[in-house]
């Protein structure tokens, strides 16, 4: 038996729609993989923590699809593997839940087989799981979940490349998770297929500024770059009190913030742990004033460790 963990992630990071993501410490998913000589291919024995919402059919489950792809790439399609999935993070939370399951499954099965697939091959296997979950194979969640850190991703599917970015020593993330669900496919469809040139140019400038700020540890520039003029103007309506929560974060000292992925989780970047603790409380309290929905608050360093094998 191999047990692997993959962390939750913050994707988009405001201006970096589909290209930025970073790992966070704490929540994540666990996949246990066992050899099973009684069948060929991947079967899912059990899923815990999903309230019965996820399919046990491996062909329709993000972890099952990723694991099957590992078998295929490793030339072990005739092998039998049984998976047990522990969902330690909410579904449709904006924290990369499907990506974490896919990554953990790919890592666990690779270790179980002794296949020694390289990290980019494992990422592409996980992205097939992401495609099954939300219809697209963007790596802004899967790449930081696998590699850890703060990453820039380019391309899709087989053309995906991953580029690590530096993280300033004092950079922390505060985030809240309202007990709501936002369907990723629905949130993506709401954006439409085109954007105005002026908005695109603004977004490109913010992306470049964020990369520069990370390299230079320029916290002021970083804060000014955390502006999303593409997805946030459409998606903020899915989160009650969005503007009040962000305003509270800024008043408490945050550099800036936005939705995590497509939401409903929200994040804010902060300089220093004490600031991040203060901001997390302010965000949670602001959401409580705006909604009667329960909400959790967390703090993490930006760019935590990536996926790992926990036991065998």
DALINDA-V64502 format. One record per backbone hydrogen bond with DSSP energy under -0.5 kcal/mol. NH is the residue of the N-H (numbers start at 1). CO is the residue of the C=O. E is the energy in kcal/mol with one decimal. If there is no record, write none. Layout:
[[NH CO E] [NH CO E]]
This chain:
[[2 33 -2.5] [3 311 -2.5] [4 31 -2.5] [5 308 -2.9] [6 29 -2.3] [7 145 -0.6] [8 27 -2.3] [9 95 -2.0] [10 22 -2.6] [11 9 -0.5] [12 20 -2.5] [13 11 -1.8] [14 259 -0.6] [15 13 -1.2] [16 12 -1.7] [17 15 -1.0] [19 16 -2.2] [20 16 -2.0] [21 151 -1.6] [22 10 -2.2] [23 149 -2.1] [24 8 -2.1] [27 25 -0.7] [29 6 -2.3] [30 86 -2.2] [31 4 -2.4] [32 84 -3.0] [33 2 -3.0] [33 31 -0.5] [34 82 -2.5] [36 80 -2.7] [39 36 -1.0] [41 79 -3.2] [43 81 -2.3] [44 56 -0.7] [45 43 -0.7] [45 83 -2.7] [46 83 -1.1] [48 85 -3.1] [53 50 -1.4] [58 56 -0.5] [60 57 -1.9] [61 57 -0.5] [61 58 -0.7] [65 61 -2.9] [66 62 -2.0] [67 63 -2.5] [68 64 -2.3] [69 65 -2.1] [70 66 -1.8] [71 67 -2.1] [72 68 -2.2] [73 69 -2.8] [74 70 -2.5] [75 72 -1.2] [76 71 -3.2] [79 76 -2.1] [81 41 -2.8] [82 34 -2.9] [83 43 -2.6] [84 32 -2.2] [85 46 -2.4] [86 30 -3.3] [87 48 -3.1] [87 85 -0.6] [88 28 -0.6] [88 86 -0.9] [93 90 -0.7] [100 96 -2.4] [101 97 -1.9] [102 98 -2.2] [103 99 -2.9] [104 100 -2.6] [105 101 -2.2] [106 102 -2.3] [107 103 -2.6] [108 104 -2.5] [109 105 -2.6] [110 106 -2.1] [111 107 -2.0] [112 108 -2.5] [113 109 -2.5] [114 110 -1.0] [115 110 -1.9] [116 110 -0.5] [122 118 -2.2] [123 119 -2.4] [124 120 -2.1] [125 121 -1.9] [126 122 -2.5] [127 123 -2.4] [128 124 -1.1] [129 125 -1.1] [130 126 -1.9] [131 127 -2.5] [132 128 -1.6] [133 129 -1.5] [134 130 -2.7] [135 131 -2.0] [143 139 -2.4] [145 141 -1.8] [146 142 -2.2] [147 143 -3.1] [148 144 -1.8] [149 304 -2.6] [150 165 -0.6] [151 21 -3.0] [152 163 -2.5] [153 19 -2.9] [154 161 -2.4] [157 137 -1.2] [159 156 -2.2] [160 157 -1.6] [161 154 -2.4] [163 152 -2.9] [165 150 -3.1] [171 168 -1.8] [172 170 -0.6] [172 270 -2.6] [173 300 -3.6] [174 268 -2.9] [175 298 -2.1] [176 266 -2.2] [177 296 -2.7] [178 176 -0.5] [179 294 -2.9] [180 178 -2.7] [182 92 -2.1] [187 183 -2.6] [188 184 -2.4] [189 185 -2.4] [190 186 -1.7] [191 188 -1.5] [192 189 -1.1] [200 196 -2.3] [201 197 -2.6] [202 198 -1.9] [203 199 -2.5] [204 200 -2.7] [205 201 -2.1] [206 202 -2.0] [207 203 -2.4] [208 204 -2.4] [209 205 -2.3] [210 206 -2.3] [211 207 -2.1] [212 208 -2.3] [213 209 -2.7] [214 210 -2.2] [215 211 -1.9] [216 212 -2.2] [217 213 -0.9] [218 213 -2.0] [219 217 -1.0] [222 218 -2.3] [223 219 -2.4] [224 220 -1.8] [225 221 -1.4] [226 222 -0.8] [226 223 -0.8] [227 225 -2.5] [229 227 -0.6] [234 231 -1.4] [235 231 -2.8] [236 232 -2.4] [237 234 -0.6] [238 235 -2.1] [239 236 -1.8] [240 238 -0.5] [242 239 -1.5] [245 241 -2.7] [246 242 -2.3] [247 243 -2.4] [248 244 -2.2] [249 245 -2.0] [250 246 -2.4] [251 247 -2.6] [252 248 -1.6] [253 250 -1.4] [254 249 -2.6] [255 269 -3.0] [256 269 -0.9] [258 267 -1.4] [260 265 -2.9] [261 11 -2.0] [261 259 -0.7] [263 260 -2.2] [265 93 -1.6] [266 176 -1.7] [267 258 -2.5] [268 174 -2.6] [269 256 -2.5] [270 172 -2.8] [272 170 -3.4] [272 270 -0.8] [276 272 -1.9] [277 273 -2.6] [278 274 -1.9] [279 275 -2.6] [280 276 -2.5] [281 277 -1.6] [282 278 -2.0] [283 279 -2.7] [284 280 -2.3] [285 281 -2.6] [286 282 -2.2] [287 283 -2.2] [288 284 -2.2] [289 285 -1.7] [290 286 -1.2] [291 287 -1.7] [296 177 -1.8] [298 175 -2.7] [300 173 -2.4] [302 171 -1.8] [303 23 -1.4] [304 23 -2.0] [306 147 -0.5] [307 145 -1.1] [307 146 -0.6] [308 5 -2.4] [310 3 -3.0] [310 308 -0.6] [311 3 -1.3]]
